């Protein structure tokens, strides 16, 4: 029989078997199709969400031909797509008005061109609950804004007393179409005529008005663009270059679609074309390959036992094929054809369901990403590759059962007897070699080489080695049965004796748990690193309030609101030492107190000399603080700075200084400027101070001082120094307990009602990790896969042990024995897989953590060696084991598997005469 005829017959047999055993076939198809559904949906969603350049330009300028932006006062050069620009004069102020720019463009563009301004500014409006800040856009509605603004309901404004608003603004403000909108500084109200959205930014708070209707009531526009509609042909490259001569950059649809040659682009002729960044680094590719490989391995390990069940149920059929002249090649073909048939079915189902999932999930994805999809993009080659992957997975899952079926004795297959085959030594030997090579490669690749491919290769080599060792390890576990009760001993010895069905299920659990443990360990280590590196601004529970630059009366009102809503223990008002509203008072560093790394000579220092300074207090983070805070002893109480000695020093007129290098001969020097002062390139003052103050100093160690302050003096000392009117900058409060989230929201609501959103409150909550949800999801995913793999192994064990169970029932075994035996078989498989998976998952996790630490260490060393990382401390290695996840996997998962298998197994079995 030719190969084609063999495979045609094998495929017919496989299709017939799949239809006969619908339950088993559906199980295999579901296993293969489930990831195919996810990959298909992700591919379609990603490609559809990846908008084209033409769609991007439509969202930028709507139906207009080009968008012009005033950039500089003089000539400028740009790339055809306006992604790059260059000029010699960025600093010359451009005082041209929009009318001036419109006149310039009228001379550049052909007659008949329609020009429209698109102005945006920030404004404060009245909402349902108070005041809120929003973006105000003024542009003439019409066809030219289609694609840039999408009308959802109602109409765009048609008169000067009408506005439209984005849906996000309506949701945040509590207003609706038909409501009246009023600005903070104006008496005119505007009727909201419609709701719209920005396709590229669904979360944008924005109000749309006609030109000149609203912007006089808001701040100065932060962005003004000019939309041009040219009668024929669009805006050409010559027009763009003409606009560049007047300091305008342009984005033209026709130029982007048909860019000029590089020799016609002045920017490229003079500076050359910038190299594009590579989209995918080798490390990303290596990780992607490993992830895909492990997913394929997991599916094969899960589906493999199901094919083994089919092979066991089809033993007589396969024996008949062998008895009628079929050789091992034909038997293998029949089993492999089953994998192809089920894989093809899974491919079709997965592609259809994945497409439907992408269609159904589109609104949810758009809301989460904040951007609308472009046109649906179905990449046929990619979808065909996904379908081929499903067929390949089905084929690979059937390989091991096919080999086993081909080796089966024909007579044993026909009579239903099972022979005993000794396990080979080749597979365990290969597994040992893979583990011995993979573990060091992973660890050395992470810590010494900082190589993602080495870590990835070592991790997958280690896991494949453990999979190869699984039959040997299952046999080793079987030796523990002598110390177990009867039922547990029967379950464990049955699992060890029938390694052909036990080992794939254990390996499937191993792979799933290994992945969960790896990710959980990396998440826990990242969380430990974040906790270790977290630097609190203030002691935990401290509340700071300011009014966003508003006057002191509003700040006092904000502070009283905070005292009403929070459990405040101590309040401290903080001012800044200054002779007047336009002056400043700055600490003068004594000679030799400046960090050598900030001196001009630092460039000539050797890396060794730089590293010697990393522990020097002069170079510590925050050592450049030069302002003087004015507050009473209560500030020291709030921030836990110093002790009774520091409070006594403040009361007697001394300055409490936060860094010893600022003190010389027991005193600090303060330079007082009647007008704002500044520093030159060498770190000195631009001009001499108007006067200096010398204050006795009391040095304390503190880490919780507001940024920029190096010393604290009392209000009496400040007034004696010539500061008569102290303006409170912020209020700090200690609390009896850390405010809850509800209390913070209530306080911010009170601020919004009485002050507007510019009032600001900060609560020091300490470090709050957010890894618990991710770890729980990993545990649940591992639980589901474990239950599936262990359930398959249990079902196969029941099919194999049916005759033994009937014998047990015949000799008087209690009916519950069958239920207990099934539960323990499932629990044993789960326990072995979880234990081996937990050990296996630690290898790649440690490698990844070491690689990340090595990367941080290299970055830190390079920063100190080159002089640009002088404030960073040496990174520490954080390796945290997720003990909670370990407990859930090692204890909870096997127990759940055992209980579920016991509950779903029938206690009674009908008696029948044993075959043979």
Beta strands, then each sheet from edge to edge (+ up, - down):
strand 1: 66-70
strand 2: 77-78
strand 3: 85-86
strand 4: 114-126
strand 5: 131-138
strand 6: 150-154
strand 7: 162-166
strand 8: 180-182
strand 9: 189-197
strand 10: 206-209
strand 11: 223-229
strand 12: 248-252
strand 13: 543-546
strand 14: 568-576
strand 15: 584-588
strand 16: 627-630
strand 17: 655-657
strand 18: 667-673
strand 19: 691-699
strand 20: 709-713
strand 21: 728-735
strand 22: 760-763
sheet 1: 6+ 9- 7- 10+ 5+ 4- 11+ 1- 12+
sheet 2: 2+ 3-
sheet 3: 6+ 9- 8+
sheet 4: 15+ 18- 19+ 17+ 20- 16- 14+ 21- 13+ 22-
end
